[in-house]
């Protein structure tokens, strides 16, 4: 079952004095591009978090965030009263302003606020880590659902290409007869006598250059391979991309050899379906 690289997962942890929200967003990317945002108190755990997220999500442009909202009375930030008073005193020497306005200015200056850095509470961190895993599970479910939608679209496009290939196969005898008739007509217009046996030999040699039997067989095999890869247990967008390239190669060769307008129209339609597949493959994990 394929997975999309696009996804979203969220989990909320309510503690006695704080509310912690964990969000994970992902978009498509050739490799893993992880951006982590979290309060400084949790930074020492960042490397282990990155490893966990990388193992679970594998690939994509990923934004991981931890938001903390204080809901209790506790705070690690204290007003440095002596420093603030000194700032107000110095400001009064410069301007004759209202005490409240001077206070507003003073608290913006360096060292006006003291923030004590607490150590991580291990029990709290275990709870956070548990919620990170919940968010990862949620984003995996999201990716799986998106993958199902992509798979359904792929199978429709592949079926369309198969139908067009059948039409190409049906047109092939008509195309060969058309080539034969054009060559014979060209010779007749020269009003020169030719050796029929030699003409047939040259004709067969010429027509062999336009033979697309191998391309038709290989294209059918590649389409079947793509379908089976969609049903595999793992999600491998790069593998599907390689198969898509092979499908494109066979379609292009059929187009270059066709030399027949009705068949070339079918080839253009196949290319259009394949292009839509390639666009969506960029989103597959």
N, C-alpha and C positions, 0 to 999 in steps of 0.2 A: 504494500500500500504506500503510495507516494505521499509526501508531506510538502506543504507549501513553506516557503521561508517567511512568508508574511504571517504575523501572529501577535497576540496580545494576552498577557496574563497578569492577574492582580490578586493580591491577598492583603488582608488587614488584620493587624494584631493589636488588641486592646489590653494595655497594661494598667495597673492602678494609677500611675501618674502620667502616662503618655500613650498616644495612639501612633502606631507605626504602620505606614502603608508601603507595600512593596509592589513595584510595577516593572514589567518586562515587555518591551516592544521590539519587534524584529521586522526587517525588510530584506529584500533580496540583495545578495552580494556574492562575488566569486569566492571570497574567503571569509573567515571569521573576523568581524570588525566590532569589537566590544567596547562600549563606552559606559563607565560606571560612575554614578553620582550618589554620594552618601555623606552623612555627618562625619566630621573628623574623628569622633570617638570610635567609629567602626572601621577606620582606615586600615588598622593592623590586620583585619580579616579580609581585606580586599583580594589578595592573591588567591586565597583558598576559595573565595566566592567566584572569582574569574575561572578557576579550574573547574569548579562544579558546573557553571553555566556553559562553558565550552564543551564539556563532556556530554551534556544533555542536548544542547541546541546545535552543535557541530559547525554550522555555517550560517552566515547572514550578517546584516548590519544590525547590531543589537544595542538597545539602550536599556540599562538596568538602573533602577533608582530606589533608594530608601528615603522616605520622608518621615520626619518625626514631628509630631504635634503634641506639645505639653498640655495635659488636661488637668494636672494636679497643682498643688501650691508650691511644689519644689522647683527650684531653679538654680542653675550653677552660675548664673550671672549676678554679680553684686556691684552696687554703685560705690566707687572709690570716693568717699565723701571728702576727705582732706584734699585730694587732687582737684575735685570739682570746685571746692571753696577757693582754692588758690587761683583757678582759672577765672572765677567770677570776680575776685579781687583785682586781678590784672586787667580784666575787661573794663571794670569801673574806672580804672585810671586812664583808659583810652576813650570810652564813651560814657555818657550819662543816660543809661537805659533802664527799662523796667526789669525788675529782678527775675520775673518769669522768662522774659526774652533772653536775658543773659544766661539763665540756666539751660535753656534750649540750645544755646550756642556752646556752652561749656561741656555738655555731655557728648558732643560730637568730637571733641578733641581727644588725642591719644591718651590712653591709660585712664580715661574717665570711668570705664567699666572694666571690671575684673571678671574673667571667666575661668572657673576652675575646671580643669579637665579630669573627669572621673575615669576610673578604670572600668573596663567592660565587665558587667555582671555576667558570669558564665551561664547562669540559669536563664537570664534574659536572652543571651545570645543563642542558646539552644532553641528557645521559642521562636526567635527571628529566623534561624536556619530552617526550622520546620515550616515556617510560612513561605520562605523562599522556595522550598520544594513544592509547596502547594501552587505557588505562582508558576513554577516551571511545568507542573502538571497541567495547569490551565492553558498555558500557551501551547503546549504539545497537543492538547485537544483541539485548540483553535487551528493549529497548523494541519492537523489531520483532516478536519472538516473542510478546510480550504483545499487540501490535496484531493479530496473526493470530488469536489467541483471541477478541479483541473483535470482529473482523470476522465470524468464524464465528457468533458470538452475534447480531450485528446482522442478518445475512442470515436467520437463523431467525426472528427477531422480525418482520422485514419480510414474510417469506413468510406468517407467521401473520396479519398484518394484511391481506395480499392475499386470503387464503382467506376471512377474515371479510367483506371487502368484496364478494367474489363472492356470499356468502350474503345480504348486504344487497341486492345487485342482484336476486337471485332473489326476495327477499321484497317488493320494491318494488311490483309489480303487485297483489299481495295486499293490501298496505297501502293503496294508492289505492282499491281496490274496497271495503275496509273503511270508509274515510273516506266514500266515496260512499253506502254503505248506511246508515251512522249518520246522515248528513244527511237522507237520504230518509225514514228511519224517524222522525226527529224532526219532519219536516214532516207526515207522516201522522198522528202523534199529536196534532197541532194540529187535525186534522179540518177543515182549511180547503182549499178548492179553489185550486190554483195553476196558473199558466200554465206548461206543460211546457217550452216554448222558453226562457222567462225563467228557469225553475228550472235548466235545463241550463247556461245562460250564467253564472248566478251560481255554479253548482257548479264549472264549469271555472275561473272566476276564483278561487274559494276554494282549489281543489286546486293551482293554480299556486303558491300561497304555500308549499305543502309539497313542491314539486318539488325533487329533490336531484340532478338529472342533472348539473349543472355541478360540484357538489361531488364526485360520484363520479369524473368525468373528471379533475378537478384532483388529487384524492387519488391516483389511479392514476399520474398524471404525477409527483407528488412522490415516490412510492415508487420509481419507476424512476430518478428523478434521484438519490435517496439511494444506490441500488444502484450507479449509474455512478460516483458520487463516491467510493465505497469502493474502486473499481478504479483510480482516478487515481494518477499517479506520486507526487504529494505527499500529505502527511498534514495535513489542515486540519480540526481538530475544531470550530473556530468556524463554518466553512461548513456542516458537518454539523448543527451546533446550529440554524442558521437554517432549514435544510430541515426539521428535526424540528419546529420551531415551526409551519411551514406545514402539515405533516401534521396536527399537533394542531388547527390552526384548522379544517381541513376536517372532521375527525372530530367536533369540537364542533358545527359547523353541521349536519351530518347528524343528530346527536343531538337538537338543538333543533327540527329540522323533522320528525323521524320521526313523532312522535305515535302510536307503535305499539309496544306492549310488546316483542314478539319482536325488533324491530329495535333497540330501545334496549338490550336485553341484549347484542346483538352489538357495539353502540357501546361499551358498558362494557368488553367484552373487548378491543376495539381500543385503548381508552385505557390499559388495564392493560399491554398489550404496548408501547405507546409510552412509558409511564412507565419501563419497564425499559430501553428504549433511551436515554432521557434521562439516567438514572442513570449508565450506562456511558459516555455521551458526555463526561462530566466528566473522564474519564481519557484522552481522545484528544488527542494533540498538535495 
